[in-house]
Each structure stands twice: as structure tokens, then as C-alpha cells.
Amino acid sequence: MSRISPVRDFVTVDISSTDFTSSNGFNCIYVGTTGNVTVLKADGSQATLPNMAGGMWHPVQGKGIVRSSTTATGLAVGFS
């Protein structure tokens, strides 16, 4: 079983008008309110993670969050 590293730093995500991208990528997502999150993966493809639980960090790696298909709110991405 792998161990999840603590969040060293994080930024809040605003996708109210455009997609979010991170030049260095991220390794976890905080979801404030339950919903779907579509992640832009390192290879450029997208993956929708349905019904992600709110109020917690999720160990998900990516380089962006896609606005058009994300319904979760109160998002942040973390770096460890």
C-alpha cells in the first residue's frame, strides 16, 4: 500500500469563466461540494471523476480542471 504525502502547498481553483491549468501539475484535489470533476491528465486526455465526495482531499494527479463538465464546487489543487 502506498502512502499519501501531505499537501505542501495548494491553490484555489476558479473555473467560473475558463478551464484551470497548472504548469507544474498537481497531485491532489480538494472538493468542497460533491460533484463531478473533469481532470486534464498529463498526456492531454480528459477523465471525468463522477460524484467526488465534498469536504475532502482526493489523491488525483493532473495538470488541469475542465470547466464545462465539472459540477463540483469549492475546488483547490494541492502539491506535495
N, C-alpha and C positions, 0 to 999 in steps of 0.2 A: 504494500500500500504506500502510495506516495504522500508526502507531507505538503500541505499548502502553506506557502510562505506568507507572512504577514504583509499587509499593504504598507509600503514605504511612503507612497505619495499618491494623491488622487486629484482628479479634476472633475467638476460637474459638467454634465453634458447638456447642451441646449440644441435640440433638434426641432425647434418651433418653426424654423424657416428653411433649414438646409441640413444635409447629412453632416454627421460629425466624423472627422478623420484625425488620427493621431500619427504623427510622423514616425514615432518610435514604437508604436503598437502598445497594447495593454494586455494584462493577464487576468483581470477580473472586472466584473461589472456589478455595481450596486443598483438594485431596483427598489424604488420607493413604493410604487403601487403596482400590484400584479398586472401583467400583460405580456404580450409578445414582444420579443426583441430580435431584430434582424441585424446580424453581425456581418461586417465585411471582413472576410478572412484574409490571411497573409497572401494567399495565392490569387486574390482578387475575386473569388467567388463569394456568394452570399449564402447564409444559413439562417433560417428563422427558428428561434427557440420559443416554442409556444408556452404560454401561461407560466412565465417565470414568476416565482413567488416574490412578493414585495417584502420590504423590510430586512433584506439580507444581501450579502455579497455572494456572487456566483463565480466559480473559477472557470472563466471563459477567456480564451485568447483571441485577439483580433486586432484590426487596425482601423476599424470604423464602425459606426452605427448608422443604419439606413433609416431615414425619416419616414418614408412613405408606407412602410409596413410594420413600424414599431408602434405598439399601443401602450406599452408600459410607460410610466412617468416617474419623475424624480430620479433620473439616472446619473450615475457617476462611473468613471472608469478608474481602475487602480493599477499601480505599478509596484512591483516588489523586487 
